[in-house]
Amino acid sequence: MLTAAGTCFSARGYAGTSLTDIAREAGVSVETVKAVGPKRDLLLSAFHQAFTGSDSRELIAEKEVGVELLSISDGDEFLAALVDFLAAANAASSRLWRAFTSAANSDPALRAALKEHMERRRVDCGHAIDALAARGMVQSSAPREVLVETYTYLVAPETHEHFVLDAGWTQAAYRDWLERVLRSAVLTIQ
């Protein structure tokens, strides 16, 4: 059902998607959709599922995908796997992100959820910077806060939206750009 909700929200936006649309896409009754939760919860869960493969609100480091990433000890392998994850996650979720941020402009509950998500994102990005630092890959002269904010900005779904959805780049070009820009802006190893 979350996949169906994600498909609808990605195609029609939050305001343009009804519970009936989601039910039709999922092949279930509207009552079944309502039993899962209100529309805003479906949007949030669909976004989280698209981004990490799990609809939970846990930090990425606490999810299976994060644990697997953090188990990679080699710095270059870790960076490649991290960039692969981020590029794929942004590809799967950037249209949903657009629906989420747009809906947050008019829905106070979604605005609060967006604020909470952004706080978690910064924590997740701080974990990534710390993991890169532990592997000797982070610029030692830059303050951690600057590195975290730079990383947060660069890996956001908005970058995928800009380069792939709006500018027409291929997914591979976006993924390669992401690794290059992280290496030049955050890492010591070029």
Secondary structure, DSSP 8 states (H G I E B T S, - for coil): -HHHHHHHHHHHTTTT--HHHHHHHHTS-HHHHHHH--HHHHHHHHHHHHHHS--S---GGGSHHHHHHHT--SHHHHHHHHHHHHHHHHHHHHHHHHHHHHHHTT-HHHHHHHHHHHHHHHHHHHHHHHHHHHTT-B-SSS-HHHHHHHHHHHTSHHHHIIIIIIT---HHHHHHHHHHHHHHHTBS--
